[in-house]
């Protein structure tokens, strides 16, 4: 068994609140998943809210897929608020390309689920799978704790468990993605919401989002520079000097380019008084090549 498999088995057994009699069975199911290539059926259409999209995750460094079957209260198990928080956290802590996909065992015309997605403003990719194709194609267990998978670049399973239901798994995935401790990521920051999801953006559209930096320290801090990740994004500060207890608003403007698919744009903030940088992130999906 590969070292990564051993580590993951230990991690899941520690994270899951299982009865001792089930541990061996859980290890067996887990061992059968690790290293397996996961396939998404071509017949399933991906959507953001009510709009179909062409969603290609194949080149992403990491993918997290969560499958929700039709048993019990589906809206309850979707945990959209938690997933929004997790997605934003993971996208904001690493330069790696990480993508997310929720697959729901329900009809695409399910009005109730569409209303819920809209109410939570869940502007991330979702697939409706009324015929249970994803689970059958990948021979998934009946046990729901094995229905959320962390995949690598080759679509092979490297982690199992739902971070929206277990903070230990959430932390474990974070460490798997980041790979090693990074003082820049763990240092205290001034922006309590550093990631904004834009949803669908048309080619050529210009979008501006404001981020507020609150100086919660006892010292004055000075913004040394705002460094965007590419030419299609720019940023400006309402003030470069932030007194204790005061704030500065960073306006980040992005013009959508012609590259279709998911995107992530960043602005790094450097301070004179701090070694660690702070990062603001815009993520979304360019819908200039929609699949109708």
ZAVEXDREN-39395 format. One record per residue (C-alpha): x, y, z. Coordinates in steps of 0.2 Angstrom, whole numbers, padded with zeros to 4 digits. Layout:
N
<u X v Y w Z>
...
***
This chain:
292
<u 0000 v 0000 w 0000>
<u 0007 v 0017 w -0004>
<u 0012 v 0029 w 0010>
<u -0001 v 0042 w 0005>
<u -0014 v 0028 w 0007>
<u -0008 v 0023 w 0024>
<u -0008 v 0042 w 0029>
<u -0026 v 0044 w 0023>
<u -0033 v 0028 w 0032>
<u -0025 v 0035 w 0048>
<u -0033 v 0052 w 0045>
<u -0050 v 0046 w 0041>
<u -0051 v 0034 w 0056>
<u -0046 v 0048 w 0067>
<u -0058 v 0060 w 0060>
<u -0073 v 0049 w 0059>
<u -0084 v 0045 w 0074>
<u -0086 v 0027 w 0070>
<u -0090 v 0012 w 0082>
<u -0075 v 0000 w 0084>
<u -0084 v -0014 w 0075>
<u -0085 v -0003 w 0059>
<u -0067 v 0002 w 0058>
<u -0061 v -0013 w 0048>
<u -0075 v -0011 w 0036>
<u -0072 v 0007 w 0034>
<u -0053 v 0004 w 0031>
<u -0058 v -0009 w 0017>
<u -0069 v 0003 w 0008>
<u -0057 v 0017 w 0010>
<u -0043 v 0006 w 0003>
<u -0053 v 0002 w -0012>
<u -0056 v 0020 w -0016>
<u -0038 v 0027 w -0014>
<u -0029 v 0028 w -0030>
<u -0045 v 0024 w -0040>
<u -0048 v 0035 w -0055>
<u -0065 v 0044 w -0054>
<u -0075 v 0046 w -0070>
<u -0089 v 0059 w -0073>
<u -0102 v 0053 w -0086>
<u -0102 v 0063 w -0102>
<u -0121 v 0063 w -0101>
<u -0122 v 0074 w -0086>
<u -0123 v 0093 w -0089>
<u -0115 v 0105 w -0077>
<u -0124 v 0121 w -0071>
<u -0121 v 0137 w -0062>
<u -0138 v 0141 w -0054>
<u -0150 v 0139 w -0069>
<u -0137 v 0141 w -0083>
<u -0128 v 0126 w -0092>
<u -0109 v 0127 w -0093>
<u -0095 v 0118 w -0101>
<u -0085 v 0113 w -0085>
<u -0068 v 0105 w -0088>
<u -0059 v 0100 w -0072>
<u -0046 v 0089 w -0081>
<u -0031 v 0101 w -0079>
<u -0035 v 0106 w -0061>
<u -0021 v 0101 w -0049>
<u -0035 v 0096 w -0036>
<u -0053 v 0092 w -0037>
<u -0066 v 0090 w -0023>
<u -0082 v 0081 w -0029>
<u -0096 v 0078 w -0017>
<u -0111 v 0067 w -0022>
<u -0128 v 0068 w -0013>
<u -0140 v 0054 w -0015>
<u -0159 v 0055 w -0014>
<u -0160 v 0047 w 0003>
<u -0167 v 0058 w 0017>
<u -0167 v 0077 w 0017>
<u -0157 v 0082 w 0001>
<u -0157 v 0101 w 0005>
<u -0151 v 0098 w 0023>
<u -0136 v 0087 w 0016>
<u -0131 v 0099 w 0003>
<u -0124 v 0111 w 0017>
<u -0122 v 0125 w 0005>
<u -0117 v 0138 w 0017>
<u -0103 v 0127 w 0024>
<u -0097 v 0123 w 0006>
<u -0096 v 0141 w 0001>
<u -0085 v 0144 w 0016>
<u -0074 v 0129 w 0012>
<u -0072 v 0133 w -0006>
<u -0068 v 0151 w -0003>
<u -0055 v 0146 w 0011>
<u -0046 v 0133 w -0001>
<u -0046 v 0145 w -0016>
<u -0038 v 0158 w -0005>
<u -0024 v 0148 w 0003>
<u -0015 v 0141 w -0012>
<u -0008 v 0145 w -0029>
<u -0014 v 0127 w -0034>
<u -0028 v 0126 w -0046>
<u -0042 v 0118 w -0036>
<u -0060 v 0115 w -0043>
<u -0076 v 0109 w -0034>
<u -0091 v 0100 w -0041>
<u -0107 v 0095 w -0032>
<u -0117 v 0081 w -0040>
<u -0135 v 0078 w -0034>
<u -0146 v 0063 w -0037>
<u -0161 v 0073 w -0042>
<u -0169 v 0079 w -0058>
<u -0162 v 0094 w -0067>
<u -0179 v 0102 w -0067>
<u -0181 v 0100 w -0048>
<u -0188 v 0117 w -0044>
<u -0186 v 0116 w -0025>
<u -0167 v 0113 w -0027>
<u -0165 v 0127 w -0039>
<u -0174 v 0139 w -0027>
<u -0162 v 0133 w -0013>
<u -0146 v 0136 w -0024>
<u -0153 v 0153 w -0028>
<u -0157 v 0157 w -0010>
<u -0139 v 0153 w -0005>
<u -0132 v 0162 w -0020>
<u -0122 v 0146 w -0023>
<u -0113 v 0151 w -0039>
<u -0102 v 0135 w -0040>
<u -0104 v 0121 w -0053>
<u -0118 v 0108 w -0049>
<u -0123 v 0093 w -0059>
<u -0140 v 0085 w -0057>
<u -0139 v 0066 w -0059>
<u -0157 v 0059 w -0059>
<u -0152 v 0041 w -0064>
<u -0138 v 0039 w -0052>
<u -0125 v 0037 w -0066>
<u -0110 v 0045 w -0056>
<u -0112 v 0033 w -0042>
<u -0115 v 0017 w -0053>
<u -0101 v 0022 w -0065>
<u -0088 v 0023 w -0050>
<u -0096 v 0009 w -0039>
<u -0097 v 0020 w -0024>
<u -0102 v 0013 w -0007>
<u -0119 v 0015 w 0001>
<u -0111 v 0024 w 0015>
<u -0112 v 0043 w 0013>
<u -0096 v 0046 w 0022>
<u -0087 v 0039 w 0006>
<u -0097 v 0051 w -0006>
<u -0085 v 0066 w -0005>
<u -0068 v 0063 w -0014>
<u -0052 v 0073 w -0015>
<u -0044 v 0070 w -0032>
<u -0027 v 0074 w -0039>
<u -0022 v 0080 w -0057>
<u -0025 v 0062 w -0064>
<u -0043 v 0061 w -0056>
<u -0036 v 0048 w -0044>
<u -0043 v 0048 w -0026>
<u -0031 v 0054 w -0013>
<u -0043 v 0059 w 0001>
<u -0060 v 0053 w 0006>
<u -0073 v 0062 w 0018>
<u -0084 v 0077 w 0019>
<u -0076 v 0093 w 0025>
<u -0093 v 0101 w 0027>
<u -0098 v 0088 w 0040>
<u -0081 v 0086 w 0049>
<u -0069 v 0100 w 0054>
<u -0055 v 0087 w 0055>
<u -0057 v 0082 w 0037>
<u -0058 v 0100 w 0032>
<u -0041 v 0103 w 0040>
<u -0034 v 0087 w 0033>
<u -0039 v 0092 w 0015>
<u -0032 v 0109 w 0018>
<u -0015 v 0101 w 0023>
<u -0016 v 0089 w 0008>
<u -0018 v 0104 w -0004>
<u -0006 v 0116 w 0004>
<u 0006 v 0101 w 0007>
<u 0016 v 0110 w 0020>
<u 0014 v 0124 w 0033>
<u 0016 v 0141 w 0026>
<u 0018 v 0156 w 0037>
<u 0011 v 0168 w 0024>
<u -0005 v 0159 w 0024>
<u -0007 v 0156 w 0043>
<u -0002 v 0174 w 0048>
<u -0016 v 0185 w 0055>
<u -0024 v 0195 w 0041>
<u -0035 v 0211 w 0041>
<u -0048 v 0206 w 0028>
<u -0061 v 0194 w 0036>
<u -0068 v 0190 w 0018>
<u -0054 v 0189 w 0006>
<u -0062 v 0179 w -0007>
<u -0077 v 0184 w -0018>
<u -0086 v 0172 w -0030>
<u -0093 v 0181 w -0045>
<u -0102 v 0166 w -0053>
<u -0105 v 0168 w -0072>
<u -0096 v 0182 w -0080>
<u -0098 v 0187 w -0099>
<u -0082 v 0190 w -0110>
<u -0078 v 0208 w -0109>
<u -0088 v 0212 w -0093>
<u -0080 v 0223 w -0080>
<u -0083 v 0218 w -0062>
<u -0078 v 0228 w -0047>
<u -0078 v 0221 w -0029>
<u -0073 v 0230 w -0013>
<u -0063 v 0222 w 0001>
<u -0062 v 0230 w 0018>
<u -0046 v 0229 w 0028>
<u -0048 v 0232 w 0046>
<u -0032 v 0236 w 0056>
<u -0036 v 0226 w 0072>
<u -0018 v 0228 w 0078>
<u -0012 v 0242 w 0090>
<u 0000 v 0248 w 0077>
<u -0002 v 0259 w 0061>
<u 0001 v 0249 w 0046>
<u 0005 v 0255 w 0028>
<u 0001 v 0247 w 0012>
<u 0018 v 0245 w 0002>
<u 0010 v 0238 w -0014>
<u -0005 v 0230 w -0022>
<u 0001 v 0217 w -0035>
<u -0012 v 0209 w -0047>
<u -0010 v 0192 w -0054>
<u -0012 v 0197 w -0072>
<u -0016 v 0212 w -0083>
<u -0035 v 0210 w -0083>
<u -0036 v 0214 w -0065>
<u -0032 v 0230 w -0055>
<u -0033 v 0237 w -0038>
<u -0033 v 0253 w -0028>
<u -0034 v 0257 w -0009>
<u -0045 v 0271 w -0002>
<u -0030 v 0275 w 0010>
<u -0012 v 0267 w 0011>
<u -0010 v 0271 w 0029>
<u -0022 v 0262 w 0041>
<u -0023 v 0268 w 0059>
<u -0027 v 0256 w 0073>
<u -0045 v 0252 w 0073>
<u -0047 v 0260 w 0056>
<u -0050 v 0253 w 0039>
<u -0045 v 0254 w 0021>
<u -0056 v 0249 w 0006>
<u -0047 v 0239 w -0008>
<u -0057 v 0241 w -0024>
<u -0053 v 0226 w -0036>
<u -0058 v 0227 w -0054>
<u -0058 v 0213 w -0067>
<u -0061 v 0213 w -0085>
<u -0066 v 0195 w -0091>
<u -0054 v 0189 w -0104>
<u -0058 v 0177 w -0119>
<u -0053 v 0161 w -0110>
<u -0068 v 0151 w -0106>
<u -0071 v 0141 w -0091>
<u -0067 v 0143 w -0072>
<u -0055 v 0157 w -0067>
<u -0046 v 0164 w -0052>
<u -0038 v 0181 w -0051>
<u -0028 v 0187 w -0036>
<u -0021 v 0203 w -0029>
<u -0007 v 0202 w -0016>
<u -0006 v 0215 w -0003>
<u 0011 v 0219 w 0005>
<u 0014 v 0230 w 0020>
<u 0029 v 0239 w 0026>
<u 0027 v 0233 w 0044>
<u 0023 v 0215 w 0040>
<u 0033 v 0201 w 0032>
<u 0018 v 0191 w 0027>
<u 0008 v 0196 w 0012>
<u -0011 v 0196 w 0012>
<u -0021 v 0190 w -0003>
<u -0038 v 0195 w -0011>
<u -0046 v 0183 w -0023>
<u -0060 v 0184 w -0036>
<u -0066 v 0167 w -0043>
<u -0079 v 0163 w -0056>
<u -0084 v 0156 w -0073>
<u -0082 v 0163 w -0090>
<u -0098 v 0158 w -0099>
<u -0093 v 0164 w -0117>
<u -0094 v 0146 w -0123>
<u -0110 v 0139 w -0115>
<u -0117 v 0122 w -0119>
<u -0136 v 0124 w -0123>
***
